[in-house]
Amino acid sequence: MPSPPRALAVEALLAVLHDDLLLTPAAERAAAACADPRDAALVKELCYGTLRWQPKLEALLTKLLQHPLKVADLDVQVLLLLGLYQLTHMRVPSHAAVQETVEVCRVLDKPWATKLVNGVLRRFLRERAQLEAACATDPTACYAHPRWFIEAVQHDWPEHWPAVLEAGNLRPPFTLRVNRRLTDRDAYLAELAAAGMDARACAHSADGVVLEQPVDVVRLPGFAEGRCSVQDEAAQLAEGLLDAGSGMRVLDACAAPGGKACHTLERHTDLALLLAVERDAERARRIHANLGRLGLAAEVRVGDATAPGAWWDGVPFDRILLDAPCSASGVVRRHPDVKARRTASEVAVAAGLQARLLDALWPLLAPRGKLLYVTCSVFQRENATQLAAFLATHADAEALPLTVGWGIAAGAGRQILTGEDGMDGFYYACVQKRV
């Protein structure tokens, strides 16, 4: 007999919180175990919603429990968070949410917890107003972000931090990139309308389309044939800033899953080379899959971008796209597990890796060539501060101004803060090599 959706959601959340698995594959695996599409949708809603609001839910749970649960009972704690999420953010009738959540205790082989779960959830319903008022003075609960994250955004963006944090708790838009090789945006918008899907053009990406309601990609007109891809508008801006052209050699370092490389190939049919390098072999396979669906060709190599001697042929590149590994603080609304999985120390580690990548890739750039530095972070340490340090130690590097209608000037580049025109949080800076 298949497990009920709430039990599957607990299993997926444990994989994230205990086994350090990313939320997306954990939720997809749990949803795939459901025979009914409605149950699969419920599993994903419970997983993403519980992690999105976990800091607030944890604060409420602390006030509801007389004693902290044992480490061995993390599953019961997760179940309680899941129950509180249903009562605070879902339209499930309260009695049904409580009853169905309590039943999961037996599936977890912890029947002793039925009384605890029932009592905690029913107490929350009785005392909700007082409990939420008591949490209102706690920034972690109020903004549903870890304290270190809140303090970093406050420090970096003193005029914008509440809006950034609030945007990080919103559901992300469902944004597509139209494949210019096969169609154009107006024609694809007409296809969507004919299929009964309300959509509009993006504000800044000439190839971007936002659907009013997310749908399974198999329902998108021409998706299997490569006429569109799912990609946030902020990520689509890389293609125009990279400024690739006929006969150029282009390197996409840290390339998986390949969205930016594919966008470049969709817009430029006569590149001399596009080399996509990715350290992780499994993630590199995703690049191949995306290229295949879109009918595109590129050279894909599994390799470490900090050690180009193992994969570079010695011929300089005209353009380098460095989509650097980062904290992912700008895509927390899309990947709420970032709140649970990241720490302040990991941001420092990411910054160190970014510096090594810049130093390693800079010699590969041809004179007058351009390197486009990209992160999906809103932290200055990974962005403006990172580029300032690089420019200070590379006399042949010159930051190019970005004359665009989006973002905030931030050192050598521009920062898109989470939520600006519906976009994810991204940083872009373009650096040219002097002759």
Number of C-alpha atoms within 10 A of each C-alpha: 3 9 13 17 25 24 23 28 28 28 20 28 29 18 17 22 17 12 10 14 17 17 23 17 13 21 27 15 16 22 23 14 16 19 10 12 11 11 18 21 15 16 27 23 16 25 27 22 19 27 26 27 24 26 23 26 22 19 19 20 20 12 15 17 12 9 8 11 13 9 9 8 13 15 20 22 19 21 26 24 25 25 26 27 23 22 22 15 11 14 9 12 10 16 13 12 20 23 15 15 24 24 18 24 21 13 14 15 9 13 14 10 18 17 11 16 23 17 16 19 26 16 13 20 17 10 12 16 10 11 18 17 11 14 17 14 10 14 16 20 22 17 20 24 26 20 16 14 18 18 15 17 20 16 13 14 17 11 11 12 18 15 14 22 23 16 22 27 18 14 14 20 19 17 26 23 24 27 23 17 16 15 13 15 20 14 11 20 20 14 15 19 13 11 12 9 18 14 19 17 17 22 16 16 18 17 22 25 27 23 18 13 11 12 11 6 13 9 12 17 16 15 17 14 12 20 22 27 23 16 19 25 26 26 23 22 19 21 22 13 19 20 12 21 17 10 13 17 20 26 25 23 25 25 27 25 20 24 22 21 26 25 25 23 25 18 16 17 14 12 16 12 16 22 21 26 25 24 17 14 13 12 17 22 17 16 23 20 14 19 21 13 15 23 16 17 15 16 11 20 18 18 21 17 24 19 13 18 12 11 13 15 9 10 10 18 23 22 25 28 25 21 22 23 17 23 25 22 25 28 22 26 25 20 19 26 24 22 22 16 16 16 14 13 10 13 19 15 12 17 21 13 17 24 17 15 21 19 15 15 20 21 14 21 21 20 16 16 19 28 29 23 23 23 25 28 27 28 27 19 17 26 28 22 15 18 24 15 11 16 15 9 10 12 10 14 21 16 19 14 13 16 8 10 8 16 19 13 14 17 16 22 24 22 26 23 29 28 21 15 15 18 23 29 28 25 29 25 24 23 23 20 20 13 9
